[in-house]
Amino acid sequence: MAHVLVTGAAGLLGSHLTDFLILQGHKVTGLDNLSGGYLENVNSQCNFIRLDLTNASAVDAIMKVFQFDYVYHFAAYAAVGLSPFIRNFNYQNNVLASVNLINGCIKYDVRKFIFASSMDVYGEQSPPFEEDMVPRPTDPYGIAKYAVEMDLQNAGEQFGLNYTIIRPHNVIGPRQNIWDRYRNVAGIWIRKAMTGDPLTIYGDGTQRRAFSDVKYYMDPFYQLMRNELTDCETINIGADQDYSINELAEIVQNVAHQKMGIRPRLEYLEPRNEVHKMWCNHDKAVRLLDFVDSTDLYKLVEETWEWAKDIKPKPVKDMDYEIEKNMYSYWRKSG
Ligand SMILES: NC(=O)c1ccc[n+]([C@@H]2O[C@H](COP(=O)([O-])OP(=O)(O)OC[C@H]3O[C@@H](n4cnc5c(N)ncnc54)[C@H](O)[C@@H]3O)[C@@H](O)[C@H]2O)c1
């Protein structure tokens, strides 16, 4: 039995991984500041610590006391499109928070640090993205993820810290934060459809992404702490089948119609500054992690809908913007 720290344990990936690791017989400490996740997502058998990872001395103290064997670092604020307007917040929570943990892993001899990076590091290149492409992130969120990737490489070379960088993309499933107005298109639409609001599309909806079901990630994530072939590697993980945003909207419309007898209308809004086509090649995950993606997008939206209708709705929060200049009309506070 290993003692594993999962950060972001109240969020989508972290909460599912916590459940999985506990089922495998490991001791899990879950850490989260509950800024984007919810306590009800946290497994009752995990030792939960509410903590903000930007607090360097507290992170150090916890790592010193608990002497974790493995760390899965999933805590982040992953709002790609908003990140240019919250640059300080983005780098605090996505870079410095990670660095505090990396320091602890080096000091207290953690056996492996597993970092959830993102496909966003690739930026404007031709998909499918492969791991050996040089990252060219085009927004502060992607820049933050790439900075941590590079920092880990240094920590590996300088201190022998063992790590794996995993680059997921567009994961959907129960426990997703569907009340965040800035991220997770499928979650936002499920919330809007349930309240009778139109599904908002930024631009013409021809952007393409590959959406994947959270449940197919857990065993591959678990392999990362057991499989030496993944040491110091970077691995893409996610679905192979890409869809346009318009196609995803149609699926949400169909699920809404099936569940409520109403087809939400679509509302096209000004485009965002975003990469048009993004999906990845997953041969390496298949080879090293026996990864099999069996995502059925319709069923996944349906399953997430079923979960969402049974839980207590949460308030939809506004972020404090650091920059309001050039803010998109739909995110303007007065708009
Ligand atoms: N879900 C996806 O599609 C996707 C795609 C690519 C990468 N990722 C990465 O995977 C990881 C997990 O994503 P997710 O979808 O589960 O996100 P999530 O928002 O559901 O969970 C992240 C959790 O981190 C917590 N958190 C944020 N800042 C924190 C801080 N400073 N201290 C402590 N806790 C903090 C939040 O409260 C939240 O519970 C993230 O690093 C994300 O960038 C996710």
The ligand as a Gaussian input file, in Angstrom:
#p B3LYP/6-31G(d) Opt

LIG

0 1
 N      -10.755000      18.232000     -17.670000
 C      -10.087000      18.426000     -18.780000
 O      -10.636000      18.401000     -19.872000
 C       -8.597000      18.695000     -18.744000
 C       -7.921000      18.790000     -19.952000
 C       -6.550000      19.040000     -19.907000
 C       -5.915000      19.174000     -18.697000
 N       -6.608000      19.085000     -17.554000
 C       -5.890000      19.261000     -16.286000
 O       -6.214000      18.201000     -15.420000
 C       -6.297000      18.676000     -14.089000
 C       -7.645000      18.315000     -13.495000
 O       -8.669000      18.898000     -14.274000
 P      -10.189000      18.820000     -13.828000
 O      -11.001000      18.839000     -15.046000
 O      -10.363000      17.740000     -12.845000
 O      -10.333000      20.240000     -13.117000
 P      -11.303000      20.671000     -11.930000
 O      -11.455000      22.133000     -12.025000
 O      -12.518000      19.819000     -11.906000
 O      -10.435000      20.323000     -10.649000
 C       -9.347000      21.100000     -10.258000
 C       -9.393000      21.235000      -8.733000
 O       -8.258000      21.996000      -8.324000
 C       -8.650000      22.787000      -7.215000
 N       -7.712000      23.908000      -7.116000
 C       -7.533000      24.921000      -8.013000
 N       -6.573000      25.763000      -7.585000
 C       -6.120000      25.258000      -6.395000
 C       -5.147000      25.690000      -5.474000
 N       -4.440000      26.810000      -5.660000
 N       -4.941000      24.942000      -4.356000
 C       -5.651000      23.823000      -4.132000
 N       -6.601000      23.372000      -4.988000
 C       -6.840000      24.088000      -6.102000
 C      -10.078000      23.205000      -7.539000
 O      -10.805000      23.564000      -6.387000
 C      -10.630000      21.962000      -8.222000
 O      -11.324000      21.132000      -7.316000
 C       -6.018000      20.182000     -14.150000
 O       -4.665000      20.392000     -13.876000
 C       -6.304000      20.543000     -15.580000
 O       -5.538000      21.646000     -16.005000
 C       -7.948000      18.845000     -17.535000

